[in-house]
Amino acid sequence: MSSQICRVLELILNSACCQTVRSRSCLRKAALVPVGPSGLCAPGAPVLPRRAYSLDACSLGPGRPSLRPRSQEPHAEKTLQLTTFTHRNLSAVPVQGQHHPLCWYDFLDLKEVGENMRLAQVCKKKRCFIVDPDVAILVTQQILPDLRDAKTVIFECNPGPGVLTKALLNAGAQRVVALESDKAFLHDLQELEGRLDGQLEVVYCNYFALDPIGTGSMMPPTMFSDKLFTDLGISESAWTDDILVKVVAIIPQQNQRSILWRMAYNLFERLSVFRYGRIELNLFISEREYLILTAQPGNMVHYQAFGVLWQMACEIELLHKEPWESFMIPSRRTVLGPKGKLPNDHLCLVRLRPRADLFSAGLTPFNSLTLMMMIRQCLAKRRAKLIDVLNLWSPGTGSKMLSEVGITEDILTGHVLPEKYLKLFQLMDKSQEFTQSWLYQETMEEWG
């Protein structure tokens, strides 16, 4: 009898243990979502509840992230929001000084919005910061999938409190170079650098002030690009090679047009960072500036030389639009961009990928300045006939040039596609009938 009772008790205990093991296994399966090679959930895998982000520029509904305290969000959402990223394979430095690989859940803490805002307040300059971890994760997702390529170097300009920096590392970025121009943020960034195993390098540098005019010694954060690239061990590459350096930045709003003009000149002449090959730019610019950048022929107000040259040089892709309210601007004196007829309620994350075939069919870094001057002169008066402009430069040759390019004689300068302007320049550059004397009669638009 006693043996039967013992047998019954043994069966009951075994059954309870099996149920416990099965329940733990189910919980583990629910938490570890299968991840595909792209870093997103594998097809057919259960999807964990996450905040819904809208990429629609006009969407300002409850799905939009804001700067409200994250403590108001459900706890499960905060703990599971990073599960779609793959293992970033970083190493931490324990007290003993030995490295050990971080496990799946050992992600860098992006902190609460309020804490990040407090850290950003130390900045006394007119700068814009990402302080919401949700926005940082969204931005990181937009520049996937080759973020995790071991050869790719990410230049993050003015990371400030480092929210986006940590999101990039959590997403698997193998090499992030934080170019910070404000000493107030250097200590925390360098402390983070010391905790990792080489995935982050912090440099006291102002990316937007690289390669100043003049020679001689200078003090950081001002720097020459050749020193920056040499110190980082990045060598020059052919223009047609794969893109290895990607820049992620929020363009300072008070002089964004002049910064973008300077970048365009450096690109066409292969100066500054573009000496080292094609550099991909992932830039936050104002919505107004984006609309001018991508304006199409026929828009007589906004189709300008500025946009034509960028469209000619790069593949332009709008990755995301984020309301101004999602960012933090410590300085109260900062104005959120000029008022005008164009909407300007968002910052636009724009990818500018230089074309591999830009310097082919006659265009070189040596004659590209002539092309830029030609475009600026043609579009100074967008309602003028292109044939009249050509005949002014070389009398009687306009009709022949337009015929060879496939353009009608009555076309206005504001109706010509960027690629047609490039073909026209290539013909002019080869022609003996045109000289560069017309450059000195230029009536350019005002900068900025």
C-alpha positions in Angstrom: 0.0 0.0 0.0 2.7 2.4 1.0 4.6 1.6 -2.3 1.5 2.5 -4.3 1.1 5.8 -2.5 4.8 6.6 -3.2 4.2 5.8 -6.9 1.2 8.2 -7.1 3.2 11.0 -5.5 6.1 10.4 -7.9 3.8 10.7 -10.9 2.2 13.9 -9.6 5.6 15.5 -9.1 6.9 14.5 -12.5 3.8 15.9 -14.2 4.2 19.3 -12.3 7.8 19.5 -13.4 7.0 18.8 -17.0 4.4 21.5 -17.0 6.9 24.0 -15.5 9.5 23.2 -18.1 7.0 23.4 -20.9 5.7 26.8 -19.7 9.2 28.2 -19.5 10.0 26.9 -22.9 6.9 28.7 -24.3 7.9 31.9 -22.6 11.3 31.7 -24.2 9.9 31.0 -27.6 7.6 34.0 -27.3 10.5 36.3 -26.3 13.1 35.2 -28.8 11.6 36.2 -32.1 13.4 34.6 -35.1 15.4 37.3 -37.0 16.2 37.1 -40.6 19.5 38.1 -42.3 18.2 41.7 -42.8 17.7 42.2 -39.1 13.9 42.1 -39.4 11.6 39.4 -38.1 11.7 36.2 -40.2 8.6 35.5 -42.3 5.9 33.7 -40.3 7.5 34.6 -37.0 5.3 35.9 -34.1 5.5 39.7 -34.0 5.8 41.3 -30.6 3.6 44.4 -29.9 5.5 47.6 -30.8 4.7 51.2 -31.3 3.4 51.9 -34.8 5.4 54.5 -36.7 4.0 56.3 -39.6 6.3 57.5 -42.5 3.5 59.7 -43.8 4.5 63.3 -43.6 1.0 64.4 -42.7 0.5 61.8 -40.0 0.5 63.3 -36.6 -1.8 60.8 -34.9 -1.2 58.8 -31.8 1.4 56.6 -33.6 3.9 59.5 -33.7 6.7 59.5 -31.1 6.8 62.6 -28.9 8.9 63.9 -26.1 6.6 62.9 -23.4 8.1 61.0 -20.5 8.6 57.3 -21.4 7.5 56.3 -17.9 4.0 56.7 -19.2 4.5 53.9 -21.8 3.7 50.3 -21.0 6.6 48.4 -19.4 6.4 45.5 -21.8 6.8 47.9 -24.8 10.0 49.3 -23.3 11.6 46.0 -22.7 10.7 44.4 -26.0 11.2 47.3 -28.4 14.8 46.2 -29.4 14.1 42.6 -30.2 14.0 43.1 -33.9 17.7 43.9 -34.0 20.3 41.2 -34.5 23.1 40.3 -32.1 25.6 43.2 -32.1 28.4 41.1 -30.8 30.0 43.8 -28.6 32.1 43.3 -25.5 32.0 44.9 -22.1 34.8 45.5 -19.8 34.2 44.0 -16.3 35.8 45.1 -13.1 38.6 42.6 -13.6 39.5 44.1 -17.0 38.6 41.0 -19.0 36.3 41.1 -22.1 33.3 38.9 -22.4 30.7 38.9 -25.1 27.4 40.5 -24.3 24.4 38.3 -24.5 21.2 38.9 -26.5 19.6 41.2 -24.0 22.7 43.2 -23.0 21.9 46.2 -25.2 23.2 49.7 -24.4 20.7 51.7 -22.4 19.2 54.5 -24.4 17.8 56.1 -21.2 14.6 57.9 -20.7 13.6 61.0 -22.7 13.7 63.2 -19.6 17.3 62.0 -18.8 18.5 62.6 -22.3 16.9 66.1 -22.3 18.8 66.9 -19.1 22.1 65.8 -20.7 21.4 67.8 -23.8 20.7 71.0 -21.8 24.5 71.5 -21.3 24.8 72.6 -24.9 24.9 76.4 -25.3 24.9 76.3 -29.1 22.1 76.3 -31.6 21.9 72.6 -32.1 19.2 70.0 -32.6 19.3 66.7 -30.7 17.6 63.3 -30.9 16.6 62.5 -27.3 13.7 60.1 -27.8 15.0 56.5 -28.0 12.1 55.6 -30.3 13.1 58.2 -32.8 16.7 57.0 -32.6 15.7 53.4 -33.3 13.5 54.5 -36.2 16.4 56.4 -37.8 18.7 53.5 -37.3 16.2 51.2 -39.1 16.1 53.6 -42.1 19.8 53.3 -42.8 19.8 49.5 -42.7 20.6 46.9 -44.1 24.4 47.4 -44.7 24.8 49.1 -41.4 26.3 45.8 -40.0 28.8 45.4 -42.8 32.2 45.1 -41.1 33.8 47.4 -43.8 31.2 50.2 -43.3 32.3 53.2 -41.2 29.5 55.4 -39.8 30.4 59.1 -39.2 27.9 60.4 -36.7 28.2 64.1 -36.5 27.6 65.9 -33.2 26.0 63.0 -31.4 25.5 65.0 -28.2 24.0 62.8 -25.5 24.6 59.7 -27.7 21.1 58.3 -28.0 21.5 57.7 -31.7 25.0 56.4 -31.1 23.8 53.7 -28.8 20.9 52.8 -31.2 23.4 52.3 -34.1 25.6 50.1 -31.9 22.6 48.1 -30.7 21.6 47.6 -34.3 24.9 45.9 -35.0 27.1 48.7 -36.4 30.7 47.5 -36.4 32.4 50.8 -36.5 30.9 54.1 -35.4 33.0 57.3 -35.4 31.4 60.0 -33.2 32.5 63.4 -34.3 31.6 65.7 -31.5 32.4 69.4 -31.5 31.2 70.3 -28.0 33.5 69.4 -25.1 30.6 69.1 -22.8 29.6 65.8 -24.4 33.1 64.3 -24.8 33.4 62.7 -21.3 30.2 60.6 -21.5 31.0 59.6 -25.1 34.6 58.6 -24.2 33.3 56.7 -21.2 31.0 54.7 -23.6 33.9 54.2 -25.9 36.0 52.6 -23.1 33.2 50.1 -22.3 33.2 48.7 -25.8 35.6 46.6 -27.8 36.6 49.0 -30.6 33.1 49.5 -32.2 33.1 53.2 -31.2 35.7 55.9 -31.7 35.2 59.4 -30.3 36.9 62.3 -32.1 36.8 66.0 -31.0 35.9 67.4 -34.4 33.4 69.6 -36.1 32.5 67.8 -39.3 30.8 70.9 -40.7 34.0 73.0 -40.3 36.4 70.5 -42.0 39.1 71.9 -44.3 38.9 75.6 -43.5 40.3 78.0 -46.0 43.9 78.8 -45.4 46.9 77.0 -44.0 48.8 76.6 -40.8 48.2 75.0 -37.5 44.7 74.9 -35.9 43.1 73.7 -32.7 40.3 71.1 -32.4 37.5 70.9 -33.1 38.6 72.5 -36.4 40.4 69.9 -38.5 41.6 68.9 -42.0 39.9 65.9 -43.5 43.3 64.3 -44.4 44.3 64.2 -40.7 40.9 62.8 -39.7 41.0 60.0 -42.3 44.7 59.2 -41.7 44.1 59.0 -38.0 41.2 56.6 -38.6 43.2 54.5 -41.0 40.9 55.2 -44.0 42.7 55.4 -47.3 41.6 56.9 -50.7 39.5 54.7 -53.0 38.3 54.9 -56.6 35.1 56.8 -57.3 33.4 53.7 -58.7 34.3 51.5 -55.6 31.7 50.6 -53.1 30.6 53.2 -50.5 32.5 52.5 -47.2 31.8 55.7 -45.3 28.3 56.9 -44.3 27.7 60.2 -42.7 24.7 60.6 -40.3 24.0 64.2 -39.3 21.5 66.9 -38.4 22.4 69.9 -40.5 22.6 73.1 -38.4 19.5 75.0 -39.4 20.9 78.5 -39.2 23.2 78.0 -42.2 22.1 74.7 -43.8 22.0 76.1 -47.3 25.6 77.3 -47.2 26.7 74.0 -45.7 24.9 72.1 -48.5 26.4 74.4 -51.2 29.9 73.8 -49.8 29.3 70.0 -49.8 28.2 70.2 -53.4 31.3 72.0 -54.5 33.5 69.5 -52.6 31.7 66.6 -54.2 32.0 67.9 -57.8 35.7 68.8 -57.3 36.4 65.8 -55.2 37.8 67.8 -52.4 37.7 67.3 -48.6 36.1 64.0 -47.6 35.2 63.2 -51.2 38.9 62.8 -52.0 38.5 59.4 -50.3 35.8 58.2 -52.7 32.0 58.3 -52.7 30.7 59.3 -49.2 27.0 58.6 -48.5 25.2 61.4 -46.7 22.3 60.7 -44.5 21.2 64.1 -43.5 18.3 65.7 -41.5 17.4 68.9 -43.4 14.4 71.1 -43.1 11.3 70.2 -45.1 11.5 73.4 -47.0 15.1 72.7 -48.0 14.2 69.2 -49.1 11.4 70.4 -51.4 13.8 72.9 -53.0 16.4 70.1 -53.3 14.0 67.9 -55.2 12.0 70.5 -57.2 11.3 69.4 -60.7 11.6 71.3 -64.1 8.7 73.7 -64.6 8.6 74.8 -61.0 9.7 78.3 -61.7 10.0 79.4 -58.1 11.8 76.4 -56.5 13.7 74.8 -59.4 17.1 76.2 -58.7 20.7 75.5 -59.5 21.1 74.2 -55.9 18.7 71.3 -56.5 19.7 70.7 -60.1 23.4 70.1 -59.1 22.5 67.8 -56.2 20.1 65.8 -58.5 22.8 65.6 -61.1 25.4 64.3 -58.6 23.4 62.0 -56.3 20.6 59.5 -56.0 18.3 61.3 -53.6 16.0 59.3 -51.4 13.6 60.5 -48.6 13.9 58.0 -45.8 11.7 59.6 -43.2 10.0 62.8 -42.1 9.8 63.6 -38.4 8.0 66.5 -36.8 10.1 69.3 -35.2 8.5 68.5 -31.8 10.3 65.1 -31.7 13.7 66.9 -31.4 15.2 69.0 -28.7 16.7 72.4 -29.3 18.3 73.7 -26.1 18.8 77.3 -27.2 15.5 79.3 -26.9 16.9 81.7 -29.5 16.8 79.1 -32.2 14.2 79.6 -34.9 12.8 76.5 -36.6 13.6 77.6 -40.1 12.4 80.5 -42.2 8.7 81.1 -42.9 7.5 80.9 -46.4 5.0 79.4 -48.8 6.6 75.9 -48.6 5.6 73.7 -45.6 8.3 73.4 -43.0 6.8 71.4 -40.1 9.3 68.5 -40.3 12.9 67.5 -40.4 13.5 65.2 -43.4 16.0 62.4 -43.3 17.4 62.4 -46.8 19.9 59.9 -48.3 22.3 61.5 -50.8 24.2 58.7 -52.6 26.8 60.0 -55.1 26.4 58.4 -58.6 29.2 56.0 -59.5 29.1 57.2 -63.1 29.2 60.9 -62.3 32.8 61.4 -63.5 32.3 59.7 -66.9 31.7 60.9 -70.4 33.9 64.0 -70.0 33.1 65.4 -66.5 36.1 65.5 -64.3 37.0 67.2 -61.0 39.0 69.7 -63.0 36.2 71.0 -65.3 33.3 70.4 -62.8 33.6 74.0 -61.6 32.8 75.2 -65.1 29.7 73.0 -65.1 28.5 74.5 -61.8 29.0 78.0 -63.0 27.1 77.2 -66.2 24.1 75.8 -64.2 24.0 78.8 -61.9 24.0 81.2 -64.8 21.4 79.4 -66.8 19.0 79.2 -63.8 19.5 82.7 -62.6 16.6 83.6 -65.0 14.4 80.5 -65.3 12.0 82.1 -67.7 14.7 82.9 -70.3 15.0 80.8 -73.5 18.0 78.5 -73.3 18.8 79.1 -77.0 19.3 82.8 -76.2 21.7 82.0 -73.4 23.7 79.7 -75.6 23.8 82.3 -78.4 25.0 84.9 -76.0 28.0 82.7 -75.1 28.7 81.7 -78.7 26.6 83.5 -81.3 24.8 81.2 -83.8 25.6 77.9 -82.1 22.6 77.5 -79.9 20.3 75.8 -82.4 23.0 73.2 -83.2 23.7 72.4 -79.6 20.1 72.0 -78.7 19.5 69.7 -81.7 22.4 67.4 -80.7 21.1 67.2 -77.1 17.5 66.6 -78.3 16.0 69.8 -76.8 13.5 72.0 -78.6 14.5 75.6 -79.5 11.7 77.2 -77.5 12.5 75.6 -74.2 13.0 77.8 -71.1 16.0 77.3 -68.8 13.6 76.4 -66.0 12.2 73.5 -68.0 15.5 71.6 -68.7 16.2 68.3 -66.9 19.4 68.0 -64.9 20.7 65.2 -67.2 20.1 67.4 -70.2 22.2 70.2 -68.7 25.0 67.6 -68.1 24.9 66.5 -71.8 24.8 70.1 -72.9 27.9 70.8 -70.9 29.7 67.8 -72.2 29.1 69.1 -75.8 30.2 72.6 -74.9 33.3 71.3 -73.2 34.4 69.4 -76.3 33.4 72.2 -78.7 36.0 74.6 -80.1 33.3 77.3 -80.5 32.8 77.8 -76.8 35.4 79.3 -74.5 35.2 79.9 -70.8 35.0 83.7 -71.2 31.2 83.5 -70.6 32.0 82.5 -67.0 33.1 86.1 -66.2 29.8 87.5 -67.4 28.0 85.4 -64.8 25.0 86.7 -63.0 24.6 84.2 -60.2 21.9 83.8 -57.7 22.6 84.8 -54.2 24.0 82.1 -51.9 21.7 80.6 -49.3 
